[in-house]
Amino acid sequence: MVAYGSHTEFTFEDDIQWRTAITNIIISSPSNSFAPHDWISTAQINYENIKLHTLLVVQGPKGSLVLTIKATGYEDTVVTWVVQ
């Protein structure tokens, strides 16, 4: 088992209405490389960026994670995060 600490920042063109409407950030693993219990994450949503503070506990090969950002009144925003 290996633990990886990560502070990842995603930037975006700021839209204060979208930013304040964010209700959830969901992390999933489409390749099943990581199970939901394999990471601990907190998010900090700021002007023009979202900072994720994540600890991954990996038992197998690395893979990708998908972040789905949900905001009331907006379509989901989806970002693929490749973990190397």
ABEGO torsion letter per residue (X at the ends): XBBBBBBBBBBBBBBAAAAAABABBBBBBAAGABBAAABBBBBBBBBGBBBBBBBBBBABBBBBBBBBBBBBGBBBBBBBBBBX
